[in-house]
């Protein structure tokens, strides 16, 4: 199987001279920086993220928070993140998140042959919870969707 890799993008300047770096995720060419983990050009835009908004509007923050690439770097693992046993072990109980972090649109390269996993289901109602997108709560290996969490919290005696 051929390796999937997003290459760093470059554009010609207005006079046709050389190339100017572009964000490898969104393609913009203004206000860039390089990632610490993989030395790729990326938007220097973490400042536009509003705390607790849960927006995914920052290329730099998204790569830093939602990829195995950065997780591997921050944890100080050796070798490539794509075949790192330590990274795999870090997500052993949540294979769904391991796959998401390895294949999300916030990666410059994606995980080859991601493992399969059973979808996460709400302990109470049985609905599927997409861990990378949905609201949920968990305790002792059990997961509750946002709706069931809401109902249960309201029914807790004070």
Secondary structure, DSSP 8 states (H G I E B T S, - for coil): ----B----EE--TT--S-EE--TTT---SSEEE-TTT--EEE--GGG--TT------HHHHHHHS-HHHHHHHHT--S-GGG-HHHHHHTTT-HHHHHHHHHSTT-SB--TT------EE-TTT--EE-TTTS-EEEETTEEEEHHHHHHHHHTS--
